[in-house]
Amino acid sequence: QVQLEESGGGSVQAGGSLRLSCAASGYPHPRYCMGWFRQAPEKEREGVTFIDSDGSTSYADSVKGRFTISQDNAKNTLYLQMNSLKPEDTAMYYCAARVAWDCYGAYWMPSRDFGYWGQGTRVTVSS
């Protein structure tokens, strides 16, 4: 059984930093696309950043240069380092994974195509 568990959310002031973690267990396949989605109140869930099993990364334009996704395969943990946070980054952040050769199409495919999800961790950025 695949489990994804996020941690590290919280409240910060604009310009601050947070690091989110996603501990994964039971993943059934060596090839994957994993990433972070976020959903702000009354907005659709959006893909923020993705990484595949080769370590290739991609970022939404809104977070490029501020957010960094990484993974520690030894710890089966995915990270999201968020710097220079803005109020518009306020959202529930979700870790997600899907069996895939890479992350091609991750930003425009239905989020339900990611079969594995964590419970989410809240990030609040105040101005």
C-alpha positions as CSV (number, residue, x, y, z in Angstrom):
1,Q,0.0,0.0,0.0
2,V,1.4,3.3,-1.1
3,Q,1.5,6.0,1.6
4,L,2.6,9.6,1.1
5,E,2.8,11.8,4.2
6,E,3.6,15.5,4.1
7,S,5.0,17.7,6.8
8,G,6.6,21.1,7.2
9,G,3.7,23.5,6.5
10,G,3.1,26.5,8.6
11,S,2.7,30.2,8.7
12,V,5.3,32.7,7.6
13,Q,5.6,36.3,6.6
14,A,6.2,37.3,3.1
15,G,9.8,36.8,2.1
16,G,10.2,33.9,4.4
17,S,11.0,30.3,3.7
18,L,9.5,26.9,4.5
19,R,10.6,23.4,3.6
20,L,8.0,20.7,3.0
21,S,8.7,17.0,3.2
22,C,6.9,14.0,1.8
23,A,7.7,10.6,3.2
24,A,6.9,7.8,0.8
25,S,6.4,4.2,1.4
26,G,5.2,1.1,-0.5
27,Y,5.8,2.6,-3.9
28,P,5.2,-0.2,-6.5
29,H,7.4,0.8,-9.4
30,P,10.9,2.1,-9.9
31,R,9.7,4.6,-12.6
32,Y,7.7,7.5,-11.3
33,C,6.7,11.1,-11.5
34,M,6.3,12.8,-8.1
35,G,5.5,16.3,-7.3
36,W,3.7,19.0,-5.4
37,F,0.3,20.4,-6.1
38,R,-1.4,23.2,-4.3
39,Q,-4.9,24.4,-3.9
40,A,-5.8,27.8,-2.6
41,P,-9.3,28.6,-1.3
42,E,-11.9,28.7,-4.1
43,K,-9.3,27.9,-6.7
44,E,-8.5,24.8,-8.7
45,R,-5.7,22.5,-7.7
46,E,-2.5,23.3,-9.7
47,G,0.8,21.6,-10.3
48,V,3.7,23.4,-8.7
49,T,6.8,21.3,-9.4
50,F,7.7,17.8,-10.4
51,I,10.6,15.4,-10.4
52,D,11.0,12.0,-12.1
53,S,12.9,9.0,-11.1
54,D,15.9,10.2,-13.2
55,G,15.9,13.5,-11.2
56,S,14.7,15.7,-13.9
57,T,12.7,18.6,-12.5
58,S,10.2,21.2,-13.8
59,Y,8.5,24.2,-12.2
60,A,5.4,26.3,-12.7
61,D,6.3,29.8,-13.9
62,S,4.9,31.2,-10.7
63,V,7.5,29.5,-8.5
64,K,10.5,29.4,-10.8
65,G,13.6,30.7,-9.0
66,R,11.9,30.6,-5.6
67,F,11.0,26.9,-5.1
68,T,13.3,23.9,-5.4
69,I,12.1,20.3,-5.5
70,S,14.5,17.5,-4.5
71,Q,14.5,13.9,-3.4
72,D,16.5,11.7,-1.1
73,N,16.1,8.2,-2.4
74,A,17.8,6.7,0.6
75,K,15.1,8.2,2.8
76,N,12.3,7.8,0.3
77,T,11.5,11.4,0.9
78,L,10.5,14.3,-1.4
79,Y,11.2,17.9,-0.4
80,L,10.0,21.3,-1.5
81,Q,12.2,24.2,-0.4
82,M,10.2,27.4,-0.7
83,N,12.0,30.7,-0.5
84,S,10.8,34.3,-1.0
85,L,7.3,33.3,-0.2
86,K,4.5,35.5,-1.3
87,P,0.9,35.8,0.0
88,E,-0.3,34.2,-3.2
89,D,1.6,31.0,-2.3
90,T,-0.9,30.5,0.5
91,A,-2.6,27.1,-0.1
92,M,-2.9,23.5,0.9
93,Y,0.1,21.7,-0.5
94,Y,-0.2,18.1,-1.6
95,C,2.5,15.5,-2.5
96,A,1.5,13.2,-5.3
97,A,2.9,10.4,-7.4
98,R,2.2,8.4,-10.4
99,V,3.8,5.5,-12.2
100,A,5.3,7.0,-15.3
101,W,8.5,7.0,-17.4
102,D,8.8,10.8,-16.8
103,C,6.8,13.9,-15.9
104,Y,5.9,14.9,-19.4
105,G,2.4,16.4,-19.4
106,A,2.2,16.6,-15.6
107,Y,1.0,20.2,-15.6
108,W,-2.0,19.7,-18.0
109,M,-3.1,16.2,-17.3
110,P,-6.0,15.8,-14.9
111,S,-4.7,15.7,-11.3
112,R,-6.6,12.4,-10.9
113,D,-4.0,10.8,-13.2
114,F,-1.8,11.0,-10.2
115,G,-2.9,7.9,-8.3
116,Y,-1.2,8.5,-5.0
117,W,-1.8,11.5,-2.8
118,G,-0.8,12.7,0.6
119,Q,-3.2,14.3,3.0
120,G,-1.9,17.8,2.5
121,T,-0.1,20.4,4.6
122,R,-1.2,24.0,4.9
123,V,1.1,26.9,4.0
124,T,0.0,30.4,5.0
125,V,2.0,33.5,3.9
126,S,1.0,36.8,5.5
127,S,1.9,40.2,4.0
